[in-house]
């Protein structure tokens, strides 16, 4: 009797196909069981002709390898990357033995001439095949599970590699469902604190807008993102030297130890210190349990650990893989009935065009993996669909559709009819969403914040001054509302503690989040110090400079500045420096961030201006903390951190 969805799927093949595949699968398993210390028996090159012709095209075969414990690993050979399936030393031999015995039992039954162990499954498959000719809607047809066709010979290697990537990620997300691991994650998360903050913000929004349809879960997501970025996880460019504490550089790759492999670190970086000639090892762990302890890494580690934290709090989450080398998370909003883009590296939510527009990525394939299904979500993240389609050349579109449907059919066999219906309805909503490309929002227009400047430039994920170009990332612009036009007044305040703007001159309209009204930002984020009960905006870790600006434009309303007053507060430590400026055409005026209201007659008559703050300097590893904007105690809920008062007149 099959003990796994993978073996159940394998049993759906015809007798001859099943027996051929089973023979090879049992050989792989038996070699490991007989020779546990022989490394050569633990690795399968997917380009191997036997594997590519006798296992890869067979329904359920590769799934069995993954359920045995095999993992996808990239090796470099003769300057080329090769994909292998590897049975790591940390994998459970008992699990391998269990899958092996299930396959062997089915094989023995068929060799004796008896009925297959899975007659019901085969009957269901036949029934599904018979119903395929029945009329149905095009939407339903596009998501009906079918067997993946074999790849075309011209793209065999590419299809095999892509298939293994799909399988590997689909298997990996099942780690997040481990109850003990979820409990370990919950022990790291200040759930009550985040929940209380979410309730408080929901109450504020409901008071300002009684018709608001958002739920507490939506605000919990925002709080979890903020906590993960600011208090829990840290970004690694290069680790400080473990001896002298000096700067290091990533010199080469090192061989992983047995313990590294146990936690999925197939790659280990050598961070070399030129001062004391010491190497500091940086294993790139792929096991979220280990990441709860190390709490550091780059986007792979961030998304891996954050997705686990989401599942630990009961949020329905899925892991997002981007073929252009980035990963993040999506969370399903019950109140909004849609999936929300969440990038823990950037602390952003619901800004899916950030990568294509803000980072200028050339997207091709973006896939979502959850415990229940795989979904091609590329189109959510693009407003340039024809360009993206022209780059999707790794595999045939029909092959990808059939393969995804086959994976989903296998995974969903044990789901209830109600859950299957729910997933189908959600998918239909997504397909409708994907049809019409969206227009970018202000928060999606800036370059990447996480990582060092050199690293971001090397990846081509910066804009403006970072990359040496003159491209301006257009963001939010304050323009007068009808009320403000009539009153000839625009008055805005920002509170760092509440993290909200109050547009006093427009019936005290409230806008949540510091970056929602920003014209341009680079390498800055909002830091909450839970231990010191302080909050401020600072440079991102590892950055030498940060910049943030706000823009005001009155020309469309036919108005100009009569008088202008600005109050900004900033603090510096050690050699840190904050430079405040007002820019209006060719005029640039510097002013202090001493927290006092200052008037600027020199800007009278101007129809637009920009407030700019530049952050630089500081010392050592914590130099990013030596320049702070709007520093406030979390207890000072009524204090204003930033204020602009503008009286207007006809142009």
Secondary structure, DSSP 8 states (H G I E B T S, - for coil): ---SHHHHHHTTS-HHHHHHHHHHHHHHHHHHHH-TT-GGGGEEETT-HHHHHHTTTSTTHHHHHHHHTEEEEEEEETTEEEEEEEE-TTS-HHHHHHHHHHHHHHHHHHHTT---TTHHHHHHHHHHHHHTTS---HHHHHHS--------GGGHHHHHHHHHHHHHHHHHGGGGG-HHHHHHHHTTS-HHHHHHHHHHHHHHHHHH-TT----HHHHHHHHHHHHIIIII-EE-SS---TTT----EEEEEE---HHHHHTT---EEEEE-TTT--EEEEE----HHHHHHH-EESHHHHHHHHHHHHHHTT--EEEEEETTTEEEEEEEETTTTEEEEEETTTTEES-GGGTTTTS------EEEE-SS-EEE-GGGG-S-HHHHHHH--SS-HHHHHHHHHHHHHHHGGGS-HHHHHHHHHHHHHHHHHHHS-----GGGSS---SS-HHHHHHHT---GGGGTS-------EE---HHHHHHTEEEEEEETTTTEEEEGGGTTEEEESGGGG-SEEESEEEEEETTTTEEEEEE-TT-SEEEEEEEEE-GGGTEEEEEEEEEEBEEE-TT-EEEEEEEETTEEEEE--BS--EE-GGGTT-SEEEEEEEEE---STTGGGGEEEEEEETT-TT--SEEEEEEEEE-
